[in-house]
Amino acid sequence: MENRAHNFFAGPAALPLEVLKQAQAELLNFRGTGVSVMEISHRDKAFIAVTEEAEADLKKLLGLGDDYAVLFLGGGATHQFIMLPMNVLNEGDCAD
């Protein structure tokens, strides 16, 4: 596909074509499971492997040791901005 549109939004980011092609190939049959990743339970071994691989890859990319954990949170930037005050509060304080 030669005429890919440019994306200058804050998010989500444009993905490389090879990533999209791999996702397309695995959409109907994720890693040989016979179902898509969207149909797998979050408790399934295949999905747990995805989350563990994602955490390990991100820690390696950022150079983080085992004394760090990665949190994958939903909600986008708005949710992250809402959580900021919680990181600077003392125990028992309120961020109203």
N, C-alpha and C positions, 0 to 999 in steps of 0.2 A: 504494500500500500504506500504509494509515493506521496499522496496529497494529505498527509496528516496535519491536522490543525494544531497551531501553537496554543499553549495553555499558560496564561500568565496569572491565573487565579491564586489566591492564598492556599487553596486546597480544594479538592484533592489534586495531587500532582499528576502530570502526564506520565505515563509509563512507557518504557521502551517497548518497541514492537515485539521483540523476542519474549518478553515477559507476558505480554498479552496473548501471544500464540501458545505459550505453555499453559496459561490459564484456560484458554479456549479448549485445548486438547484434553485437559483434565476436568473440564466442567461436567461432562457426563459420566466420567469414570475416574475418580480421584485415586491415584496411586493403586489402581487395580482393585479397588473396593467394590466396583459396580454401581456406585452412587456418586453424586457430586459432593464436594466438601460442604456445600450449603445444606445437605441432607443428613450429615453425620452428627450424631449426638456430641455435645461438648464433653461427655464422659467416655466416649469411644476411644480406644487405643490409638486409632489413626489420627484423630483430632488432637489428642494429648501430645502425640509426637510432633504435630505441626507447631503447637505452642511452645514445646520444649526446644525445638529447632530454632524457632524465631527468637526466643530469649537468648539461646547460646550464640546465634549469629550476631545479634545486636550487641551482646556483651563483648564479643570478639572484635567487632567493628569499632566499638568505643574504647577498647582496652580496659574493660572492667573485670575485676577479679571476682572470686566466689563470695567475697564479703559484700557484694552488691546484688540486689534483686531488681528485676525489670517488671514494671506494672504496665499492663496494656489496658487502657481505660477508654471507654466510649464517651461520646458527648461532644467531641470536637473542641475547638479553641475556647468557646464560651464556657464550657464546663471546666476547662483547665484554669481559666481566669478566675472563676468562682472559687476554686480550690486554693488559690494563692494565699489568701489570708490565713488559712489553716496551717500553713507551713511556718508562720511566724508567731503563732499564738502560744502562750504558756498554758500549761494544763489548767483546765477550769475556766479559761478566758472564753469570751464570746465574740464573734465577728459580725454582729448585726450591723 
